[in-house]
Amino acid sequence: MKNTPFTEKHIALGAKMHEFAGYNMPIEYPTGIIQEHMTVVNVVGVFDVSHMGEFWVKGPNALPFLQQITSNNVAA
């Protein structure tokens, strides 16, 4: 089973984890789904989409292209 960049944080927060599409994903946190919903509504929520797809970009300008369209440092 694969892990996303957020897996360790989910575990540290006590999330109930389960396999989804080959990834170890959080299902629910100890505070419950209602509290999670209210936090998203009133504060902020983050949805980890790093498990939702992979793609290949090839060619001589692949790195500059990816550096331009993504928010992270692809070269790293």
mmCIF file as gemmi writes it, N, C-alpha and C atoms, coordinates in Angstrom:
data_model
loop_
_atom_site.group_PDB
_atom_site.id
_atom_site.type_symbol
_atom_site.label_atom_id
_atom_site.label_alt_id
_atom_site.label_comp_id
_atom_site.label_asym_id
_atom_site.label_entity_id
_atom_site.label_seq_id
_atom_site.pdbx_PDB_ins_code
_atom_site.Cartn_x
_atom_site.Cartn_y
_atom_site.Cartn_z
_atom_site.occupancy
_atom_site.B_iso_or_equiv
_atom_site.pdbx_formal_charge
_atom_site.auth_seq_id
_atom_site.auth_asym_id
_atom_site.pdbx_PDB_model_num
ATOM 1 N N . MET Axp A 1 ? 0.853 -1.178 0 1 0 ? 1 A 1
ATOM 2 C CA . MET Axp A 1 ? 0 0 0 1 0 ? 1 A 1
ATOM 3 C C . MET Axp A 1 ? 0.895 1.237 0 1 0 ? 1 A 1
ATOM 4 N N . LYS Axp A 2 ? 0.535 2.205 -0.827 1 0 ? 2 A 1
ATOM 5 C CA . LYS Axp A 2 ? 1.31 3.439 -0.938 1 0 ? 2 A 1
ATOM 6 C C . LYS Axp A 2 ? 0.855 4.458 0.102 1 0 ? 2 A 1
ATOM 7 N N . ASN Axp A 3 ? 1.749 5.406 0.403 1 0 ? 3 A 1
ATOM 8 C CA . ASN Axp A 3 ? 1.437 6.509 1.309 1 0 ? 3 A 1
ATOM 9 C C . ASN Axp A 3 ? 1.51 7.826 0.556 1 0 ? 3 A 1
ATOM 10 N N . THR Axp A 4 ? 0.674 8.777 0.957 1 0 ? 4 A 1
ATOM 11 C CA . THR Axp A 4 ? 0.726 10.124 0.386 1 0 ? 4 A 1
ATOM 12 C C . THR Axp A 4 ? 1.663 10.967 1.246 1 0 ? 4 A 1
ATOM 13 N N . PRO Axp A 5 ? 1.996 12.169 0.799 1 0 ? 5 A 1
ATOM 14 C CA . PRO Axp A 5 ? 2.836 13.046 1.629 1 0 ? 5 A 1
ATOM 15 C C . PRO Axp A 5 ? 2.201 13.402 2.98 1 0 ? 5 A 1
ATOM 16 N N . PHE Axp A 6 ? 0.893 13.24 3.106 1 0 ? 6 A 1
ATOM 17 C CA . PHE Axp A 6 ? 0.195 13.594 4.343 1 0 ? 6 A 1
ATOM 18 C C . PHE Axp A 6 ? -0.062 12.404 5.272 1 0 ? 6 A 1
ATOM 19 N N . THR Axp A 7 ? 0.327 11.196 4.878 1 0 ? 7 A 1
ATOM 20 C CA . THR Axp A 7 ? 0.001 10.011 5.667 1 0 ? 7 A 1
ATOM 21 C C . THR Axp A 7 ? 0.453 10.118 7.117 1 0 ? 7 A 1
ATOM 22 N N . GLU Axp A 8 ? 1.696 10.497 7.337 1 0 ? 8 A 1
ATOM 23 C CA . GLU Axp A 8 ? 2.206 10.576 8.711 1 0 ? 8 A 1
ATOM 24 C C . GLU Axp A 8 ? 1.445 11.608 9.538 1 0 ? 8 A 1
ATOM 25 N N . LYS Axp A 9 ? 1.046 12.706 8.923 1 0 ? 9 A 1
ATOM 26 C CA . LYS Axp A 9 ? 0.27 13.735 9.633 1 0 ? 9 A 1
ATOM 27 C C . LYS Axp A 9 ? -1.104 13.189 10.014 1 0 ? 9 A 1
ATOM 28 N N . HIS Axp A 10 ? -1.756 12.49 9.081 1 0 ? 10 A 1
ATOM 29 C CA . HIS Axp A 10 ? -3.059 11.884 9.379 1 0 ? 10 A 1
ATOM 30 C C . HIS Axp A 10 ? -2.941 10.93 10.568 1 0 ? 10 A 1
ATOM 31 N N . ILE Axp A 11 ? -1.907 10.086 10.549 1 0 ? 11 A 1
ATOM 32 C CA . ILE Axp A 11 ? -1.701 9.126 11.629 1 0 ? 11 A 1
ATOM 33 C C . ILE Axp A 11 ? -1.433 9.85 12.948 1 0 ? 11 A 1
ATOM 34 N N . ALA Axp A 12 ? -0.598 10.883 12.904 1 0 ? 12 A 1
ATOM 35 C CA . ALA Axp A 12 ? -0.284 11.657 14.112 1 0 ? 12 A 1
ATOM 36 C C . ALA Axp A 12 ? -1.539 12.303 14.7 1 0 ? 12 A 1
ATOM 37 N N . LEU Axp A 13 ? -2.492 12.65 13.855 1 0 ? 13 A 1
ATOM 38 C CA . LEU Axp A 13 ? -3.74 13.26 14.315 1 0 ? 13 A 1
ATOM 39 C C . LEU Axp A 13 ? -4.764 12.216 14.751 1 0 ? 13 A 1
ATOM 40 N N . GLY Axp A 14 ? -4.387 10.936 14.664 1 0 ? 14 A 1
ATOM 41 C CA . GLY Axp A 14 ? -5.259 9.869 15.138 1 0 ? 14 A 1
ATOM 42 C C . GLY Axp A 14 ? -6.302 9.4 14.146 1 0 ? 14 A 1
ATOM 43 N N . ALA Axp A 15 ? -6.113 9.666 12.876 1 0 ? 15 A 1
ATOM 44 C CA . ALA Axp A 15 ? -7.093 9.273 11.869 1 0 ? 15 A 1
ATOM 45 C C . ALA Axp A 15 ? -7.213 7.763 11.756 1 0 ? 15 A 1
ATOM 46 N N . LYS Axp A 16 ? -8.426 7.302 11.531 1 0 ? 16 A 1
ATOM 47 C CA . LYS Axp A 16 ? -8.658 5.901 11.198 1 0 ? 16 A 1
ATOM 48 C C . LYS Axp A 16 ? -8.269 5.766 9.725 1 0 ? 16 A 1
ATOM 49 N N . MET Axp A 17 ? -7.302 4.898 9.444 1 0 ? 17 A 1
ATOM 50 C CA . MET Axp A 17 ? -6.764 4.779 8.094 1 0 ? 17 A 1
ATOM 51 C C . MET Axp A 17 ? -7.3 3.512 7.418 1 0 ? 17 A 1
ATOM 52 N N . HIS Axp A 18 ? -7.416 3.58 6.072 1 0 ? 18 A 1
ATOM 53 C CA . HIS Axp A 18 ? -7.907 2.442 5.308 1 0 ? 18 A 1
ATOM 54 C C . HIS Axp A 18 ? -7.377 2.543 3.883 1 0 ? 18 A 1
ATOM 55 N N . GLU Axp A 19 ? -7.276 1.402 3.231 1 0 ? 19 A 1
ATOM 56 C CA . GLU Axp A 19 ? -6.814 1.373 1.838 1 0 ? 19 A 1
ATOM 57 C C . GLU Axp A 19 ? -7.877 1.962 0.914 1 0 ? 19 A 1
ATOM 58 N N . PHE Axp A 20 ? -7.435 2.842 0.017 1 0 ? 20 A 1
ATOM 59 C CA . PHE Axp A 20 ? -8.305 3.396 -1.013 1 0 ? 20 A 1
ATOM 60 C C . PHE Axp A 20 ? -7.471 3.566 -2.272 1 0 ? 20 A 1
ATOM 61 N N . ALA Axp A 21 ? -7.835 2.883 -3.34 1 0 ? 21 A 1
ATOM 62 C CA . ALA Axp A 21 ? -7.132 2.954 -4.626 1 0 ? 21 A 1
ATOM 63 C C . ALA Axp A 21 ? -5.636 2.67 -4.474 1 0 ? 21 A 1
ATOM 64 N N . GLY Axp A 22 ? -5.304 1.765 -3.548 1 0 ? 22 A 1
ATOM 65 C CA . GLY Axp A 22 ? -3.915 1.394 -3.348 1 0 ? 22 A 1
ATOM 66 C C . GLY Axp A 22 ? -3.139 2.291 -2.396 1 0 ? 22 A 1
ATOM 67 N N . TYR Axp A 23 ? -3.817 3.29 -1.817 1 0 ? 23 A 1
ATOM 68 C CA . TYR Axp A 23 ? -3.166 4.231 -0.903 1 0 ? 23 A 1
ATOM 69 C C . TYR Axp A 23 ? -3.733 4.1 0.501 1 0 ? 23 A 1
ATOM 70 N N . ASN Axp A 24 ? -2.921 4.401 1.486 1 0 ? 24 A 1
ATOM 71 C CA . ASN Axp A 24 ? -3.317 4.436 2.885 1 0 ? 24 A 1
ATOM 72 C C . ASN Axp A 24 ? -3.942 5.806 3.147 1 0 ? 24 A 1
ATOM 73 N N . MET Axp A 25 ? -5.266 5.859 3.256 1 0 ? 25 A 1
ATOM 74 C CA . MET Axp A 25 ? -5.98 7.132 3.334 1 0 ? 25 A 1
ATOM 75 C C . MET Axp A 25 ? -6.782 7.254 4.633 1 0 ? 25 A 1
ATOM 76 N N . PRO Axp A 26 ? -6.974 8.485 5.122 1 0 ? 26 A 1
ATOM 77 C CA . PRO Axp A 26 ? -7.769 8.679 6.336 1 0 ? 26 A 1
ATOM 78 C C . PRO Axp A 26 ? -9.259 8.531 6.046 1 0 ? 26 A 1
ATOM 79 N N . ILE Axp A 27 ? -9.946 7.88 6.952 1 0 ? 27 A 1
ATOM 80 C CA . ILE Axp A 27 ? -11.392 7.699 6.827 1 0 ? 27 A 1
ATOM 81 C C . ILE Axp A 27 ? -12.129 8.632 7.791 1 0 ? 27 A 1
ATOM 82 N N . GLU Axp A 28 ? -11.62 8.681 9.018 1 0 ? 28 A 1
ATOM 83 C CA . GLU Axp A 28 ? -12.282 9.503 10.035 1 0 ? 28 A 1
ATOM 84 C C . GLU Axp A 28 ? -11.275 9.844 11.131 1 0 ? 28 A 1
ATOM 85 N N . TYR Axp A 29 ? -11.482 10.986 11.758 1 0 ? 29 A 1
ATOM 86 C CA . TYR Axp A 29 ? -10.638 11.435 12.865 1 0 ? 29 A 1
ATOM 87 C C . TYR Axp A 29 ? -11.35 11.174 14.187 1 0 ? 29 A 1
ATOM 88 N N . PRO Axp A 30 ? -10.602 11.128 15.301 1 0 ? 30 A 1
ATOM 89 C CA . PRO Axp A 30 ? -11.195 10.808 16.606 1 0 ? 30 A 1
ATOM 90 C C . PRO Axp A 30 ? -12.35 11.733 17.017 1 0 ? 30 A 1
ATOM 91 N N . THR Axp A 31 ? -12.329 12.976 16.569 1 0 ? 31 A 1
ATOM 92 C CA . THR Axp A 31 ? -13.384 13.928 16.952 1 0 ? 31 A 1
ATOM 93 C C . THR Axp A 31 ? -14.703 13.653 16.239 1 0 ? 31 A 1
ATOM 94 N N . GLY Axp A 32 ? -14.677 12.821 15.195 1 0 ? 32 A 1
ATOM 95 C CA . GLY Axp A 32 ? -15.902 12.457 14.495 1 0 ? 32 A 1
ATOM 96 C C . GLY Axp A 32 ? -16.156 13.296 13.259 1 0 ? 32 A 1
ATOM 97 N N . ILE Axp A 33 ? -17.021 12.784 12.421 1 0 ? 33 A 1
ATOM 98 C CA . ILE Axp A 33 ? -17.294 13.391 11.123 1 0 ? 33 A 1
ATOM 99 C C . ILE Axp A 33 ? -18.009 14.737 11.247 1 0 ? 33 A 1
ATOM 100 N N . ILE Axp A 34 ? -18.852 14.91 12.244 1 0 ? 34 A 1
ATOM 101 C CA . ILE Axp A 34 ? -19.567 16.185 12.404 1 0 ? 34 A 1
ATOM 102 C C . ILE Axp A 34 ? -18.577 17.295 12.748 1 0 ? 34 A 1
ATOM 103 N N . GLN Axp A 35 ? -17.671 17.027 13.682 1 0 ? 35 A 1
ATOM 104 C CA . GLN Axp A 35 ? -16.664 18.027 14.037 1 0 ? 35 A 1
ATOM 105 C C . GLN Axp A 35 ? -15.758 18.319 12.844 1 0 ? 35 A 1
ATOM 106 N N . GLU Axp A 36 ? -15.41 17.279 12.09 1 0 ? 36 A 1
ATOM 107 C CA . GLU Axp A 36 ? -14.583 17.489 10.897 1 0 ? 36 A 1
ATOM 108 C C . GLU Axp A 36 ? -15.311 18.391 9.903 1 0 ? 36 A 1
ATOM 109 N N . HIS Axp A 37 ? -16.58 18.135 9.688 1 0 ? 37 A 1
ATOM 110 C CA . HIS Axp A 37 ? -17.389 18.966 8.783 1 0 ? 37 A 1
ATOM 111 C C . HIS Axp A 37 ? -17.448 20.411 9.27 1 0 ? 37 A 1
ATOM 112 N N . MET Axp A 38 ? -17.707 20.602 10.545 1 0 ? 38 A 1
ATOM 113 C CA . MET Axp A 38 ? -17.813 21.956 11.091 1 0 ? 38 A 1
ATOM 114 C C . MET Axp A 38 ? -16.475 22.699 11.001 1 0 ? 38 A 1
ATOM 115 N N . THR Axp A 39 ? -15.375 22.003 11.18 1 0 ? 39 A 1
ATOM 116 C CA . THR Axp A 39 ? -14.059 22.632 11.043 1 0 ? 39 A 1
ATOM 117 C C . THR Axp A 39 ? -13.854 23.104 9.612 1 0 ? 39 A 1
ATOM 118 N N . VAL Axp A 40 ? -14.231 22.269 8.632 1 0 ? 40 A 1
ATOM 119 C CA . VAL Axp A 40 ? -14.099 22.661 7.229 1 0 ? 40 A 1
ATOM 120 C C . VAL Axp A 40 ? -14.985 23.864 6.919 1 0 ? 40 A 1
ATOM 121 N N . VAL Axp A 41 ? -16.2 23.861 7.443 1 0 ? 41 A 1
ATOM 122 C CA . VAL Axp A 41 ? -17.138 24.958 7.193 1 0 ? 41 A 1
ATOM 123 C C . VAL Axp A 41 ? -16.671 26.262 7.847 1 0 ? 41 A 1
ATOM 124 N N . ASN Axp A 42 ? -16.196 26.185 9.082 1 0 ? 42 A 1
ATOM 125 C CA . ASN Axp A 42 ? -15.883 27.386 9.85 1 0 ? 42 A 1
ATOM 126 C C . ASN Axp A 42 ? -14.425 27.821 9.841 1 0 ? 42 A 1
ATOM 127 N N . VAL Axp A 43 ? -13.511 26.917 9.51 1 0 ? 43 A 1
ATOM 128 C CA . VAL Axp A 43 ? -12.089 27.254 9.562 1 0 ? 43 A 1
ATOM 129 C C . VAL Axp A 43 ? -11.479 26.986 8.193 1 0 ? 43 A 1
ATOM 130 N N . VAL Axp A 44 ? -10.99 25.78 7.993 1 0 ? 44 A 1
ATOM 131 C CA . VAL Axp A 44 ? -10.414 25.403 6.699 1 0 ? 44 A 1
ATOM 132 C C . VAL Axp A 44 ? -10.301 23.892 6.638 1 0 ? 44 A 1
ATOM 133 N N . GLY Axp A 45 ? -10.312 23.354 5.424 1 0 ? 45 A 1
ATOM 134 C CA . GLY Axp A 45 ? -10.107 21.926 5.213 1 0 ? 45 A 1
ATOM 135 C C . GLY Axp A 45 ? -9.135 21.711 4.081 1 0 ? 45 A 1
ATOM 136 N N . VAL Axp A 46 ? -8.419 20.607 4.147 1 0 ? 46 A 1
ATOM 137 C CA . VAL Axp A 46 ? -7.476 20.235 3.099 1 0 ? 46 A 1
ATOM 138 C C . VAL Axp A 46 ? -7.848 18.849 2.617 1 0 ? 46 A 1
ATOM 139 N N . PHE Axp A 47 ? -8.016 18.693 1.326 1 0 ? 47 A 1
ATOM 140 C CA . PHE Axp A 47 ? -8.302 17.384 0.764 1 0 ? 47 A 1
ATOM 141 C C . PHE Axp A 47 ? -7.061 16.9 0.048 1 0 ? 47 A 1
ATOM 142 N N . ASP Axp A 48 ? -6.521 15.783 0.504 1 0 ? 48 A 1
ATOM 143 C CA . ASP Axp A 48 ? -5.292 15.213 -0.037 1 0 ? 48 A 1
ATOM 144 C C . ASP Axp A 48 ? -5.609 14.505 -1.355 1 0 ? 48 A 1
ATOM 145 N N . VAL Axp A 49 ? -5.258 15.132 -2.474 1 0 ? 49 A 1
ATOM 146 C CA . VAL Axp A 49 ? -5.538 14.55 -3.791 1 0 ? 49 A 1
ATOM 147 C C . VAL Axp A 49 ? -4.319 13.884 -4.415 1 0 ? 49 A 1
ATOM 148 N N . SER Axp A 50 ? -3.25 13.728 -3.654 1 0 ? 50 A 1
ATOM 149 C CA . SER Axp A 50 ? -2.021 13.187 -4.227 1 0 ? 50 A 1
ATOM 150 C C . SER Axp A 50 ? -2.165 11.738 -4.675 1 0 ? 50 A 1
ATOM 151 N N . HIS Axp A 51 ? -3.208 11.046 -4.24 1 0 ? 51 A 1
ATOM 152 C CA . HIS Axp A 51 ? -3.435 9.667 -4.64 1 0 ? 51 A 1
ATOM 153 C C . HIS Axp A 51 ? -4.297 9.555 -5.899 1 0 ? 51 A 1
ATOM 154 N N . MET Axp A 52 ? -4.762 10.669 -6.442 1 0 ? 52 A 1
ATOM 155 C CA . MET Axp A 52 ? -5.795 10.621 -7.468 1 0 ? 52 A 1
ATOM 156 C C . MET Axp A 52 ? -5.302 10.494 -8.896 1 0 ? 52 A 1
ATOM 157 N N . GLY Axp A 53 ? -4.033 10.394 -9.102 1 0 ? 53 A 1
ATOM 158 C CA . GLY Axp A 53 ? -3.591 10.174 -10.466 1 0 ? 53 A 1
ATOM 159 C C . GLY Axp A 53 ? -2.11 10.393 -10.642 1 0 ? 53 A 1
ATOM 160 N N . GLU Axp A 54 ? -1.6 9.766 -11.647 1 0 ? 54 A 1
ATOM 161 C CA . GLU Axp A 54 ? -0.196 9.924 -12.008 1 0 ? 54 A 1
ATOM 162 C C . GLU Axp A 54 ? -0.134 10.139 -13.514 1 0 ? 54 A 1
ATOM 163 N N . PHE Axp A 55 ? 0.841 10.904 -13.941 1 0 ? 55 A 1
ATOM 164 C CA . PHE Axp A 55 ? 1.008 11.127 -15.37 1 0 ? 55 A 1
ATOM 165 C C . PHE Axp A 55 ? 2.48 11.325 -15.675 1 0 ? 55 A 1
ATOM 166 N N . TRP Axp A 56 ? 2.829 11.106 -16.914 1 0 ? 56 A 1
ATOM 167 C CA . TRP Axp A 56 ? 4.2 11.269 -17.385 1 0 ? 56 A 1
ATOM 168 C C . TRP Axp A 56 ? 4.257 12.456 -18.332 1 0 ? 56 A 1
ATOM 169 N N . VAL Axp A 57 ? 5.234 13.307 -18.142 1 0 ? 57 A 1
ATOM 170 C CA . VAL Axp A 57 ? 5.479 14.424 -19.051 1 0 ? 57 A 1
ATOM 171 C C . VAL Axp A 57 ? 6.892 14.224 -19.586 1 0 ? 57 A 1
ATOM 172 N N . LYS Axp A 58 ? 7.022 14.113 -20.892 1 0 ? 58 A 1
ATOM 173 C CA . LYS Axp A 58 ? 8.319 13.835 -21.509 1 0 ? 58 A 1
ATOM 174 C C . LYS Axp A 58 ? 8.678 14.925 -22.505 1 0 ? 58 A 1
ATOM 175 N N . GLY Axp A 59 ? 9.948 15.019 -22.792 1 0 ? 59 A 1
ATOM 176 C CA . GLY Axp A 59 ? 10.428 15.95 -23.801 1 0 ? 59 A 1
ATOM 177 C C . GLY Axp A 59 ? 11.464 16.895 -23.24 1 0 ? 59 A 1
ATOM 178 N N . PRO Axp A 60 ? 12.135 17.614 -24.102 1 0 ? 60 A 1
ATOM 179 C CA . PRO Axp A 60 ? 13.233 18.482 -23.674 1 0 ? 60 A 1
ATOM 180 C C . PRO Axp A 60 ? 12.785 19.633 -22.77 1 0 ? 60 A 1
ATOM 181 N N . ASN Axp A 61 ? 11.538 20.039 -22.855 1 0 ? 61 A 1
ATOM 182 C CA . ASN Axp A 61 ? 11.046 21.156 -22.033 1 0 ? 61 A 1
ATOM 183 C C . ASN Axp A 61 ? 10.103 20.692 -20.928 1 0 ? 61 A 1
ATOM 184 N N . ALA Axp A 62 ? 10.141 19.404 -20.602 1 0 ? 62 A 1
ATOM 185 C CA . ALA Axp A 62 ? 9.221 18.86 -19.593 1 0 ? 62 A 1
ATOM 186 C C . ALA Axp A 62 ? 9.425 19.522 -18.233 1 0 ? 62 A 1
ATOM 187 N N . LEU Axp A 63 ? 10.664 19.626 -17.776 1 0 ? 63 A 1
ATOM 188 C CA . LEU Axp A 63 ? 10.912 20.213 -16.46 1 0 ? 63 A 1
ATOM 189 C C . LEU Axp A 63 ? 10.496 21.68 -16.391 1 0 ? 63 A 1
ATOM 190 N N . PRO Axp A 64 ? 10.91 22.534 -17.32 1 0 ? 64 A 1
ATOM 191 C CA . PRO Axp A 64 ? 10.445 23.932 -17.257 1 0 ? 64 A 1
ATOM 192 C C . PRO Axp A 64 ? 8.919 24.05 -17.314 1 0 ? 64 A 1
ATOM 193 N N . PHE Axp A 65 ? 8.291 23.204 -18.124 1 0 ? 65 A 1
ATOM 194 C CA . PHE Axp A 65 ? 6.831 23.211 -18.218 1 0 ? 65 A 1
ATOM 195 C C . PHE Axp A 65 ? 6.198 22.876 -16.865 1 0 ? 65 A 1
ATOM 196 N N . LEU Axp A 66 ? 6.67 21.8 -16.235 1 0 ? 66 A 1
ATOM 197 C CA . LEU Axp A 66 ? 6.112 21.396 -14.949 1 0 ? 66 A 1
ATOM 198 C C . LEU Axp A 66 ? 6.399 22.418 -13.857 1 0 ? 66 A 1
ATOM 199 N N . GLN Axp A 67 ? 7.561 23.039 -13.899 1 0 ? 67 A 1
ATOM 200 C CA . GLN Axp A 67 ? 7.885 24.076 -12.915 1 0 ? 67 A 1
ATOM 201 C C . GLN Axp A 67 ? 6.918 25.259 -13.04 1 0 ? 67 A 1
ATOM 202 N N . GLN Axp A 68 ? 6.451 25.509 -14.242 1 0 ? 68 A 1
ATOM 203 C CA . GLN Axp A 68 ? 5.547 26.638 -14.479 1 0 ? 68 A 1
ATOM 204 C C . GLN Axp A 68 ? 4.114 26.337 -14.053 1 0 ? 68 A 1
ATOM 205 N N . ILE Axp A 69 ? 3.669 25.097 -14.214 1 0 ? 69 A 1
ATOM 206 C CA . ILE Axp A 69 ? 2.257 24.8 -13.965 1 0 ? 69 A 1
ATOM 207 C C . ILE Axp A 69 ? 1.962 24.221 -12.587 1 0 ? 69 A 1
ATOM 208 N N . THR Axp A 70 ? 3.001 23.909 -11.804 1 0 ? 70 A 1
ATOM 209 C CA . THR Axp A 70 ? 2.755 23.354 -10.471 1 0 ? 70 A 1
ATOM 210 C C . THR Axp A 70 ? 3.242 24.305 -9.387 1 0 ? 70 A 1
ATOM 211 N N . SER Axp A 71 ? 2.754 24.1 -8.19 1 0 ? 71 A 1
ATOM 212 C CA . SER Axp A 71 ? 3.131 24.977 -7.083 1 0 ? 71 A 1
ATOM 213 C C . SER Axp A 71 ? 4.338 24.45 -6.304 1 0 ? 71 A 1
ATOM 214 N N . ASN Axp A 72 ? 4.735 23.217 -6.596 1 0 ? 72 A 1
ATOM 215 C CA . ASN Axp A 72 ? 5.897 22.666 -5.888 1 0 ? 72 A 1
ATOM 216 C C . ASN Axp A 72 ? 7.138 22.687 -6.796 1 0 ? 72 A 1
ATOM 217 N N . ASN Axp A 73 ? 8.291 22.405 -6.222 1 0 ? 73 A 1
ATOM 218 C CA . ASN Axp A 73 ? 9.527 22.357 -6.983 1 0 ? 73 A 1
ATOM 219 C C . ASN Axp A 73 ? 9.686 20.958 -7.539 1 0 ? 73 A 1
ATOM 220 N N . VAL Axp A 74 ? 9.356 20.78 -8.805 1 0 ? 74 A 1
ATOM 221 C CA . VAL Axp A 74 ? 9.4 19.478 -9.447 1 0 ? 74 A 1
ATOM 222 C C . VAL Axp A 74 ? 10.826 18.946 -9.508 1 0 ? 74 A 1
ATOM 223 N N . ALA Axp A 75 ? 11.794 19.808 -9.625 1 0 ? 75 A 1
ATOM 224 C CA . ALA Axp A 75 ? 13.2 19.38 -9.7 1 0 ? 75 A 1
ATOM 225 C C . ALA Axp A 75 ? 13.648 18.695 -8.411 1 0 ? 75 A 1
ATOM 226 N N . ALA Axp A 76 ? 13.003 19.033 -7.297 1 0 ? 76 A 1
ATOM 227 C CA . ALA Axp A 76 ? 13.385 18.421 -6.022 1 0 ? 76 A 1
ATOM 228 C C . ALA Axp A 76 ? 12.87 17.004 -5.957 1 0 ? 76 A 1
